[in-house]
Amino acid sequence: MKATTPASPPRRSPPGDLAIWVFICAELLAFGVFFVAYAFARVGHVELFNESQLLLDRFSGALNTLVLITSSYFVVRAVAAIRKGEATLCTRWLLAAIGMGSLFLVIKVTEYGHKLEQGLDLGYNLFFMFYWTMTVFHFMHVILGMVILAAVALKAHRGGYSAQEHTGVETGASYWHMVDLVWIILFPLIYVIR
């Protein structure tokens, strides 16, 4: 007689809690409004935006893109680990993602410091009004995402998730991927596209 294996729980589509998806959609809508406003402002002030864009540090922006993509990979590994019931490994991957989030913040704060030293603050011109508003808004979302991942990591470390019940890990991962996605749009929009 052939041994049977217990059926794995059905995968949720989308992963995580439904409430986080409502929140993610609201956040994406807010960022979308910023992106559309930026695009309209740019059309009316192309030369100003192109000149101002040259004052940004593209290397820092590109490095931060790589940092967030790497952090999202770590979060994917955390979800894969908990789906196999490996809570310790899940916790380690989440801590690695938080570490990358911290690196993002350090790079961004350094960039902000340089901009302020140059007098390129919120009131400098229209381009920098958008730069500061959108990147600081995203910065705050990175901090919130790190707090969420830290709470999930703590619960995973305490054995609060298993291969059968790991909705919280998927919920935190979904939010973090949204933060990453927004930066992937924000970086070329502000730093690259001319």
Secondary structure as the mmCIF struct_conf table of DSSP 4:
data_model
#
loop_
_struct_conf.conf_type_id
_struct_conf.id
_struct_conf.beg_label_comp_id
_struct_conf.beg_label_asym_id
_struct_conf.beg_label_seq_id
_struct_conf.end_label_comp_id
_struct_conf.end_label_asym_id
_struct_conf.end_label_seq_id
HELX_LH_PP_P HELX_LH_PP_P1 LYS A 2 ARG A 12
BEND BEND1 SER A 13 GLY A 16
HELX_RH_AL_P HELX_RH_AL_P1 LEU A 18 GLY A 44
TURN_TY1_P TURN_TY1_P1 HIS A 45 HIS A 45
HELX_RH_AL_P HELX_RH_AL_P2 VAL A 46 GLN A 53
TURN_TY1_P TURN_TY1_P2 LEU A 54 LEU A 55
BEND BEND2 LEU A 56 LEU A 56
HELX_RH_AL_P HELX_RH_AL_P3 ARG A 58 ARG A 83
TURN_TY1_P TURN_TY1_P3 LYS A 84 GLY A 85
HELX_RH_AL_P HELX_RH_AL_P4 ALA A 87 GLU A 117
TURN_TY1_P TURN_TY1_P4 GLN A 118 GLY A 119
TURN_TY1_P TURN_TY1_P5 LEU A 122 GLY A 123
BEND BEND3 TYR A 124 TYR A 124
HELX_RH_AL_P HELX_RH_AL_P5 LEU A 126 HIS A 157
TURN_TY1_P TURN_TY1_P6 ARG A 158 GLY A 159
BEND BEND4 ALA A 163 GLN A 164
HELX_RH_AL_P HELX_RH_AL_P6 THR A 167 PHE A 187
HELX_RH_PI_P HELX_RH_PI_P1 PRO A 188 VAL A 192
#
